[in-house]
């Protein structure tokens, strides 16, 4: 039997991806794009927190770990579409995204790719049921997040 929480996770992930895809395809305003990006980042952070909580519990639920790791990987793969030109601070949008995202496109793309690679490894380990591997890989995923945030995300205001 599929758990209700897993069904909700799948539905929420699907909605996020569809909304993000529709937003990008509809050429929405910079403010709307930044708001959608913020929602995606919060979803990503929520999935990472849910994974961490499961791992810290001492008895992680493999189904929840698999679902959340898949969500992290899916969002990591979609991330390059979240930063179109015109959605940064130069457009007057309130965002923590620093101008370096658009002025150092190659560096930012490399950071995003590194994160997606680590998220993919996390997803593979979770799908295989390797909880010890998931725990170790979470540190790598967190390191990839931090390295990008250190250079491309401004302080909370």
N, C-alpha and C positions, 0 to 999 in steps of 0.2 A: 504494500500500500504506500502510495506517495504521501509524504507528510504535507500538511497544509502550509507549513513554513517554507518548504521547498517550492511548492506551487506559487506562493506569494513572491518568492525570490525570482522565480522564472518570469512571472508576469511583470514584476517591477523592472527587471533587467530589460525585458522586451520593450516596455513602454519608454524607458530611458533611451534605448538605442533608436527606437522609432522617432521619438521627439527630437533627438539630436540630429538624426538624418534628415528629418523634415525641415528642421530649423536651418540646417546648412544648405539644403536644396532650395529653400524658398528665399534665399538672400535676405534674411531678416536683418534688422538694425544691429549696430555694434552693441548697443545696450542689451538687446534681447539675446544676442549670441553670448555675451559675457555672462548673463544670467543662466542660460542653458549650460554653459561651461561650468559655472559654479555648482549647479545641480549635479552635473556628472562627477565633478570632483568630490562632492559630498557623498555621492553613492559609492564611489571608489573607496573613500575613507571609511565609510560604514561597513563595506565588505571586508576591508582589512581589519577593522576593529572586531567584527564578528569572528573572523579567523583567529585573531589573537586571543579573544575571550574563550573560544573553544579549546585552543591549545593550552591555555593557562588552567583550564578546568580540571586537568588531570585525566579526564575521560572524554576526549573529544568525540563528538558525533560525526562519524565519517561522512554521512550524507550532507550535513551542514557544511563541513569543511570542503567537500567536493563542489557544492553549489557556490559557495562564496569564492573559492579559488577560480572557478570558471567565470564568475562575474568579474573578478579582478582582471583576468586575462582578456576577457571580452572588452572591457572598458579601456584597458591599456592599448589594445589593438585599434580602438576607435579614436583614441586621443589625438592623433595628428589632424583630425577634422575639426577640433574644437577651437583652433586658434587662427581663424582666417584674418587676413588683413582687414583693418577697420574695426577690430573688436578689442583693441588695446587702449591704453590711457591717452594716446594722441587723439582719439575720437571723442574724448570727454567722458568716457565710460569709467565708472568707479570700479577698478579691478586691481587685484594683487599681481596680475600678470605684468611683468616688467617689459619695457620697450626692447630689451635685449632679445626677447622671443622673436621679434620681427627683424631686428638689425643683425642678429647672429642666427639666421635660419638654419645653417648647416649644423652649428653646435647644438641648437635646440632639437633639431631632428635626430641627431645622434643620441642625445639624452633620452628622448622619447623612445627611440629604438632600443636602447639599453634597458629601459624600464619594461618594455614589451617582452623582450627576451627573458628577463628574470621572472616576469609574471607568467609567461608560457611554461617555464620550468616548474614554477609553483603549481600550476594547473596540472601538469603531467604527474607530479609527485602525488598530488591529492587524488587524482583519478586512479592512481595505482594503489591508493590506500596507505601510502608511506607517511604516517603521521610524524615520525622523527625527521624525515626528509623535509616535510612541509615546514616544520618548526625551524630547521636550519635555513631553508630557502626564504622564509619570511624575513630573516635578517638581510639577505641579499636584495630582496624587493624593497625593503625599507631603506637600504643604502642607496638604491637607484632613485627612489623618491627624494631622499635628502639631497643627493648630488644635483638633481634638477632644481629643486626648490632653493637651494643655496644660491644658485646663479640666476634663476629666472622668475622667482616669486618674491614679491615685496612683503614687508611686514603688515600685520593685521592693523587696520586703523579703526 
